[in-house]
Amino acid sequence: MSGNMDNVFKKTRELGEALLESDVYLKMKDAEDKAMANPEAAGTMAAFLEKRGALQAMMQSDNPDPGAMKRLSEEMDGLQDRLQMIDDIVALNDARNEFNSLIGQINQVLQFIVTGRMEESGCGGNCGSCSGCH
């Protein structure tokens, strides 16, 4: 691998390390830890993931049972509704959204640096409301 590529990967690792040290990431990690320490949140999430896995397996079978699929889907909807009532899960979702927004801003900056263009649906070019480019 050439020296230039080594530098690219070195800088990528540095960016990853900076992300892991960012307040936004630390807030998300703390929210994840808190949600998983909450028995109601962890149990409801585990039940939701179990139902989702069962539904995915059923969908991959040759002759999925529509009634069983509908029941699983309805159970998942109920669990999703329960999750949205748990404060620790709401905080986790908010923290994940904030982190994903940061990643999106980073991607926008990288795209601008590489191409000189911003993605139309993302940044409008006015940095007044965004601290990602500074």
N, C-alpha and C positions, 0 to 999 in steps of 0.2 A: 504494500500500500504506500502510495506516495506521501511525502511530507505534508503536502497541502491537504490531503484527505485526513491524515492524522490530526492536523490542526482543526479541521471541521468537527471531527468526533470529540476532540478535546473540548472545544467550545460548547458542543452539544451536552457533554457531561457537566460542564460548568453551569449551563443553563438549567439542567435537571436538578443539580444541587441547589441552585438559587431558588428554584421553585419549591423544593423540599423545605427550605428555610423561610419561605414567604409566610406572612401572616395569614394569607388566604388559605394556603395549604394546611398550615397548623390548625387553623380554625376548623377546616373540614375534617382533619384527622381527629381532633378533639370531639367533634360532633359524632363521628363514626364510633369512637370509643364509648361515648356516653350512650348512644343509641343501643349499642350491643350489650352494654351493662344493664340496660333496662329490660327486665324479663318480659314485659308485655310487648315491647318493640321487637326484641329478638325473636320471641316465639311467633308473633304475627308475621314477621318477615320470613322466618323459616317455613311457616305454613304456606305463605304465598309462593315462595320459591319451589316448594314441593309440588304444589298444584300446577305451577307453570311448567315444571319438568314433566309432570304426568301428561299435561295437555300437549306439549311438544312431542313426546313419545307417541301419543295417540295419533297425532296428525301425520307422523311418519309411517304409521302402520298401513297395511294394504287396504283395510276396510274399517276406517274409524267409525265409531258409533256416534252419530250426530247428537243423540240425546245425552250421552255421557260427556261429550265435548261441551255441550251447552251447560250442563251442570257444573263442570269444572270452571268454565268461563264465568258463570254467575258466582261461584264460590270465590274465585279470584277477585271479582269486582267487589264483593263484600269485604274481603281481606284488605283490598286497596283502600276502600272507604275507612276501615278501621285504622289503617296505617296513617291516613291523613288526619286522624283525630288525636294522634299521639304526638305531643309537643317535641319529643326528642327526634322523631322521624321528620317532622316539619322542619326543625332546625337543621337536620342533616341534609335534607333536600335543598334548603336555601343555601347552605354552605357549598354543596356540590355545584349548584347553579352558579354561584359566585366564582368557584374555581374554574368551571368550564368557560365562563365568560373571560377570565384571565387568559386561559389557553387560546381562546378565540382571538383575543387582542394580540397575543404573541404571534399567532399565525398570520394575522393581518400585517403586523410589522415586518415579519419575514417575507411575506409576499411582496410588500412594497419595496423592500430592500433589493429583492431579487429581480422583480419585474418592473418596478417603478409605477405600478398600478395598485389601487385598492379594490377589493371586491365590492361590487355594487351594493349587495345586500348587507354588508357589514358597516364598516366605518364610513362616515360621510365626508371624511377629510377635515372636518372641523374638530380640532383636538381640545376644544374648550371643556367638553364633558368627559374626556378620556385621559387617563394618566399613563396609558400603555406605551406611548411613543417617547416619553420624556426620559 
